[in-house]
Amino acid sequence: MTSSHPRWINALTKALSLPENKGQNVFQIATVENGTPRVRTQVHRDIIYPEGCPHLPVILTTTDVRTPKVSQLTATPRAELAWWMQGSQDQFRIAGPVRIVPRPGHPAANAEGASAALKRLDEQGFDWEAKRRAVFDVMSSHMKASWCRPPPGSAMESYEDAKKWPATVPRLGEAVSEEDKKNQEQALGNFALVLLEPEEVDWVQLGVLPNQRTRFVRRDDESWTEEIIVP
Amino acid sequence: MTSSHPRWINALTKALSLPENKGQNVFQIATVENGTPRVRTQVHRDIIYPEGCPHLPVILTTTDVRTPKVSQLTATPRAELAWWMQGSQDQFRIAGPVRIVPRPGHPAANAEGASAALKRLDEQGFDWEAKRRAVFDVMSSHMKASWCRPPPGSAMESYEDAKKWPATVPRLGEAVSEEDKKNQEQALGNFALVLLEPEEVDWVQLGVLPNQRTRFVRRDDESWTEEIIVP
């Protein structure tokens, strides 16, 4: 068979590239915690594919491995994200299993949902740790420093306490002082990839009249069905 | 005791009023469906309070009562919303019990989480049906027409089918033709309020350096605690 990109990912990529959607590279990702819903804003970082599998995209975002979303995703390794692009009035809702890629040896690495694309990447020998380090390294030095703070969500005495934390962490290979080396090691240790493998996509186009809505479902791990539905 | 607005709602209202947040009146609301997370974008419509209770805000959005979120909220009457204001780089995550206010007699009316503010409003004789009709009536005639389509999410043959649906529905009391009356009755019948009663609020300010994050929790239905936490 000839595999190709599902139509929704072309639509997503096109919408992202529109000038009116500039800066709309964030989505809200929902998880479950003890049977109740949780949701927070995340920055979109990348879309990756197994070699020769344009029909199996994986959406990549990142986290501090100490955040509650990681334990939520360890217990229930499935998420849905809602990506609203205000400029073009497109909404993409994308649901599927999730894998966390923490530092080697961290227990969150064991948890994941059933997943065709990630399994294919594993079979192809994809180097997850290299990817984790590469994504870490392209983050700004300020962003890197955010992973060597005390645990996210833990109590502080005052907002001023934050001024004692490292403000920047250098790129890998560029730490010179002992303090930079220590901070970098801690930041990299807390840094994790979050991989959402799309299985269901609901695309609503409020920018066209009459509005359009299309549901895409991945079947048998190899192809996508597409259905026009009522908005 | 003297009750007053919790600090987070003043912050939310102020953020919404900033010119750089113009149009940021949407949030993503997460629910649970059979143990898995679901999330979609909703438009913020109003904040209501029981009389004399500025500490008990309720966030109001709307829905078509035939959407899956209604059955999800009937089974698990609790939600979290994430409200990202791109301009000022503020995120408000707001979690709590939810009530659906459908047309009188609709079964979704029976479901709700434990809820102090809504209970107070009930005790004060708040007229939910009048509120539902008032919110319906301020929607545009195009928006009103969206509730007399076939059920949201149901299959269609072609995008063109949407052209056969009513394009507008008049305000209450202004329907003249039999068709307008029928459409209005159907639209109003499918229209429901969604009320989220905040119990936990997580406010992250990425627009200030160092970043600030504050957690607010409602205690004993009467007051809010406030804690500075690590972003």
Interface residues (C-beta under 8 A of the other chain):
Chain A: G23 V26 Q28 I29 A30 T31 V32 G35 T36 P37 R38 V39 R40 T41 T76 R78 A79 E80 L81 A82 W84 Q86 Q91 R93 A95 S146 R149 P150 P151 P152 G153 S154 A155 M156 E157 S158 Y159 A162 K163 W165 A167 P210 N211 Q212 R215 E227 I228 I229 V230 P231
Chain B: G23 V26 Q28 I29 A30 T31 V32 G35 T36 P37 R38 V39 R40 T41 T76 R78 A79 E80 L81 A82 W84 Q86 Q91 R93 A95 S146 R149 P150 P151 P152 G153 S154 A155 M156 E157 S158 Y159 A162 K163 W165 A167 P210 N211 Q212 R215 E227 I228 I229 V230 P231
